[in-house]
Amino acid sequence: MNIKVGIIQMNIEFGSPEHNRTKVAKAFSDLANKNYDLILLPELWTTGYDLTRLDEISDKNAEESIAFIQGLAKKYQVDVIGGSVANQKEDGVYNTMIVINRNGELIHEYSKLHLFKLMDEHHHLEAGKDSPSFTLANIKFGGFICYDIRFPEWIRKPVLEGATVLVVVAEWPTARIDHWITLLRARAIENQSYVIACNRVGADPNNTFGGNSMIIDPWGEMIAQGSDQEEIVSGIIDAEKVAEIRTRIPIFDDRRPSFYN
Ligand SMILES: NC(=O)CCC(=O)C(=O)O
């Protein structure tokens, strides 16, 4: 089954949810009638890393962001990995990925497990406790947020539960963009899975972000790779290719888990 993927590689206006929502609505309308099946947004796309103002600008239980994405998914009949948003809950603010299908149903929420100290997340955000596994359009996915990709043991979890497509949403700085590219290719090759990754571009007061959103096949070949500018990165994935690659080199039969702990 072929799935047409569109990654919205965008700049994010620092601490300005209204501005960013208007921008995302325009991007969806530009993508209308182009037969996309799945659209991705980046990490913290409503607020950016304006972490000191999260009390004012985060979204209570992510309700506003969920309703906004539900409206777009239904209007344009497309499944959406709605990036992540600053999600204010009773015990603190989480960095939460939202997944909504084309009927507007909330399929999955995942709050970032690994907080990134270099960008002060541990001072302002709570670490999530959710599973990264979900099913969308009959395909099993693993969904991750940025720094999570440095933890291969966490990425492996949904794969062992049947995932064939790994999605990543990010605000990954240009300074370490080689790590982003290398880690994503490694995650695709070692898990024999598609990787679809959305990174932002532009700058905030502390960092410049490197784009290079990408779609990688389960053999590690680059299907599409963005620049460091705003653009739609698009490509087609064929979920059946995963089985072919896993037959060619049967790593999941050859694992020796009893030796791994
Ligand atoms: N937003 C993030 O989690 C950034 C992670 C990052 O830059 C890294 O090097 O890891």
Ligand as a Chemical Component Dictionary entry (heavy atoms), coordinates in Angstrom:
data_LIG
# 
_chem_comp.id                   LIG 
_chem_comp.type                 NON-POLYMER 
_chem_comp.pdbx_formal_charge   0 
_chem_comp.three_letter_code    LIG 
# 
loop_
_chem_comp_atom.comp_id 
_chem_comp_atom.atom_id 
_chem_comp_atom.alt_atom_id 
_chem_comp_atom.type_symbol 
_chem_comp_atom.charge 
_chem_comp_atom.model_Cartn_x 
_chem_comp_atom.model_Cartn_y 
_chem_comp_atom.model_Cartn_z 
_chem_comp_atom.pdbx_ordinal 
LIG N1 N1 N 0 14.678 19.475 20.793 1  
LIG C1 C1 C 0 15.558 18.521 21.042 2  
LIG O1 O1 O 0 15.281 17.521 21.693 3  
LIG C2 C2 C 0 16.932 18.749 20.467 4  
LIG C3 C3 C 0 17.817 17.532 20.556 5  
LIG C4 C4 C 0 19.202 17.828 20.071 6  
LIG O2 O2 O 0 19.495 18.911 19.593 7  
LIG C5 C5 C 0 20.239 16.793 20.174 8  
LIG O3 O3 O 0 21.384 17.086 19.783 9  
LIG O4 O4 O 0 19.941 15.677 20.630 10 
# 
loop_
_chem_comp_bond.comp_id 
_chem_comp_bond.atom_id_1 
_chem_comp_bond.atom_id_2 
_chem_comp_bond.value_order 
_chem_comp_bond.pdbx_ordinal 
LIG N1 C1 SING 1 
LIG C1 O1 DOUB 2 
LIG C1 C2 SING 3 
LIG C2 C3 SING 4 
LIG C3 C4 SING 5 
LIG C4 O2 DOUB 6 
LIG C4 C5 SING 7 
LIG C5 O3 DOUB 8 
LIG C5 O4 SING 9 
# 
